[in-house]
Amino acid sequence: MKNKIISITALILAIALFILTGCNAEKEPEAETTTKESLSATITQAETTADSDKEETEVVSEIVTNDEGETEIITEIVTKSEEATTKKNSDKTENTTAKKNFTTKEIVEMFNTSANRIKTDASKVVKNFEKRIVNEDKTDIPSAMGSVAESMMASMMGDDTEPIPFTGKDEIIENFIVPQQSYVSKLSPDYVVKAECKDKGNTYEIYLKLKDHKNPTAGIGVGAVCDVIETHEIAQKASFIKEFSTTYYNCEIKATMDKATGKITHIVYTTPLVMNMTVNLLGTHSGSIGFTFIKDYTVTY
């Protein structure tokens, strides 16, 4: 987290200097539901009644679940006059991915309980990778910087491609999300716009999409469950920064939880944000940079 703050601060300083250089050289002016998804299986019984000059038949259906957790509908047709029974398999199969219709509140509570066990019970957490993607449609840097800005962002905010292991309780608390906090999630259902919990047999797949949040801090809103850049930390690193703000949007969390133990074994955080800044360095200059951070973790107990 400290390295990230330093990198971002250095990036802002470099941008400010290039803006200044460009402005002096070219004399340019200043730039200024909750929804739920539930799946259920419905079995329909059909009765066929023949005309008065035909034989009467009955149709009876039953459910059979195979080893893979798939449900088949078995249809049995009985002809009374012949007193014979034939069976045929329906060509319809149902995906039993949800045996219970979880509410958003239930999903959030389940996730919070399971996620917080990572910092108390896990023996190792591995950050498999971290991607940092520049969102060009959210980035507004004066043209004076040209390709230099792109190369600076690539070098300062490059991806982490090698796995980084964290072992022991203290190291996990220090580095795993939320960094330097004793908890992993204090998420409130009020900050969730979409929540899903899919039953995959031995595991649950939990999906959470969060509300947009401007200037989040640890323990509140998006900052209660994601690693966020806190604006005061940036301001403390560089006195020339007149204004700095962050807006997080469309943040997502995907977690795999073992049903038998209730422990999360894999989790991915996706956090897009826009950093807006105004710097005061021989003039006032404004700009914005959009990033998406994707962090992938595996948890061992």
N, C-alpha and C positions, 0 to 999 in steps of 0.2 A: 504493500500500500504506500509506504514512504517513497519507494522508487518511482511509483506511478505519479505521485504528487510532484516529485522533482522533475520528472520527464515532461509533464504537462506544463509546469511553470516555465521550464526552459523553452518549450515550444512556443508559449505565449510571448516570452521575451524575444525570441528570434523573429516571430511574426511581426512584433511591434517594430523592431529595428528595420526589417525589410520594408514595412509599410512606410516608415519614416524616410528611408533612403529613396523609395520610389516616389514618394510625394515631393521630396526636395528636388529630385532630378527632373521629374516630368511636370511638377507644379499641378498635380491633380487635386481636386477638392476632396473633402472628407467623405468616407463611405459610411455611409451610415447602414351489465346487463346480465346483470347476472343471468347467464344462461346455463342450463343444465342439459346434459345429454344422457338419456336413459334408454336402455335397450330391454325389451321384454319379448317373450315368445307367446304367441297366441295360437291356440289349437281350436280349430273350428270343426264341430260335428255336423255332418250333412246327412239328411235322411232323404232317400229317394222312394217315392211312392209311385208304383206303376199304375197304368190305366186299369180300369175294371177288368179288362180282358187279358192283363199281364200279371206276372208274379210279383209279389211285394219283396223288396230288399231292404236291408239295414246296413248302415256304414258306421263303424266304430273306429276311433283313432286313439293311439297311445304314444307316449314319448319314450324314446330309448336314447341314452347318452353313452357315447363311445369313450375310449380311453383318452382321446385327444380333447375331450370336453365339448365336442360338437353334438348337437341334438338332431335326431332324425325323427320324422313322423311316419309311423307305421300304420298303414290303412288296411283294415280287414273287411272284406266284402262277404256277406253271408246271404245266400239265396235259400229262402225257407223251403220252397217246394223240392229243391234238390237235396236239401240237408247236407250240403257240401260247403266247405270253407276254403277260400283261396286268400293268399296274402301277397301284397306287393309293396315295395318300398317307394315312398314318394321321392321324387327327384329334388325335393326342397330340403335344404339344411339351414339350420339357424345358428348364428354366431352368438354363443352365450357368453358375451364379454362383460355383462353386468348382471349379477345375481341380485343386486340391491340398487335401488335408485337413491344415491347419496345426494344430500343437499350440499349447497356451497359451504355452509357452516360446518357440516360434518367432515367434508373433504379438507377444509383448512385446519380443523382441529386434529384430524388424523395426520396431516402433513407436519404440523408444528410438533406434535408429540414424537413422531418418528424422527424428524430432522434433528431435534434437540438431543436425541440419544447419540448422535454422531460425536459430539464433543464430550460426552460422558462415558460412552461404551466403546468407541472405535479404537482399534490398535494402530491403524494406518489409514491415511487419506492420500490418494494420489491425484494431483492435478494432471490429467492426461494431456491437456493442451489448453491454450488460451488464444483465441483469435481476436484481433482488433481491426475492424473493418471501417474504412472511411466512407461515410455516407455523403456522396457528392451533392445530392439534392438538398442536404441540410447544411452544407458548407458554403460560406460566403467570405472569401478572402480577396482583397483588392488585387487586380490584375498585375500590379507592379511586381508582385512576388513571383508570378509565372510558375515555372516548373520547380523552382527552388523550394517552395512551400511543400510540394508533394514529396520531394526527396527527404526533407526534414521530418515530416510526419512518418514516413516509412522507416526511417532510421531510429527515431525516438520512440515510436509506438509500434514496433514490430511484433509479430506473433511469438508466443512461447510454444515451440514445437516438441521439445523434449519433456517427458514426464517428470514431474517434481513431486517426490514423496514427502509427506509430513508424518512423523511417527511420535508417539507419546502424547499425553494429554495436553501438556503445555504448548507444544509445537502446533498441534491441531487447533487449539483455541486461538493462538496467535495468527495463524495463516488462513484457516478455513473460514468461509463465509458464515456469519458476519465477522470480519477480522477483528481481533483484539477484544471480542465480546464473549461472554460465557455461554451465550445462546447461539443457535443457528437461525431460528425464526421466531418472531413475535408477531407474525402477520395477523392482521385483523380482516375478517370477511368483508368489511366495508371498503377495503382497498382492492377487492377482487372483482373483475368484470366477467370472468369466465373460469369455471372450475369443472374438471372432469376426473372421474376415477373409473378406470376400465379394469375389469377382472380378466386377467390373462392366465388363469389356472393357478399356478403357484405364486404369482405376483400380482400386485396392483400397479397400474401405470397411472400416475397422478400428473395432471396438467393444470397449471395455474397461469392466468393472464392478469396482469395488474393494471390498475388505473394510472393515468399520467400523473406525474408528481414533479413540481418545481422545487428545486433546492432541498431535496430530502436529506435527512440526517440519520445517523445510526439509531435504530429503535423505533422509528416513526415511518409509517407508510411504506414506500418502496425500500427505504433504508432499514426497515424491520426484518427484511428477508434477503436483501441484495447488498453486494459491496458497492458503495456509492462514493463519488467524489464530493467531499464536503467543501462548500464554497469558502469557508473561513480559513481552511488549510491552505488553499491556493493564495488567498489574499495575504496571509502571513509570510509567504515565501517571496513575494515581490511587491515592493511598495509602489511601483509604477502602475499597478493594476487599479484602475479607478472603480470599475464595476466588473463583477464576474458572477455568472449564474449558470445553473444547469437545469435542464428539463429532461426527465426520463419519460419515455413513452413506449407503449407496447412491450413492456418487459414480460418475459415468460420463464417459467420454471417447469422442467420435466424431470420427474423422479420415478425410479423403480423401487418398489417396496416389497420385501419378502412377506408373504401372508402369514407364514407360520411363526415368524419371530417379530414381525412388525418393524423391522429395521430397513432403512434405505441403503441400497447397495450401489446405486448409480444415480447421479444427479447432474443436470445441465442447466446453467443459468444463461439467459440471453437478455442483455440490457442495452438497448439503444438509448442514446442521449444526445442532446445538443448543448454545446458549451458556448455561451454568449459572453463576449468580453469587450470592455472599453479600457484602453490604456492611455495614460497621460505621460507622454514622453516627447517633449518639444512639440506639443500639439496633442490633440485628442483624436484617437483613431479607434474604430469599432469593427468587429468582425465576429464570425461564428464558425464553429467546427462541429460536424456531426460524426459520431463514432458509434459502432456497435461492438460490445464486448461479449464474447461467447466463451464460457468457462465450463469445462467438462471434467467431472470428478468420479473416481471409483472409491468405494468405502469398504474397508475390511475390518472385521470385528474379532 
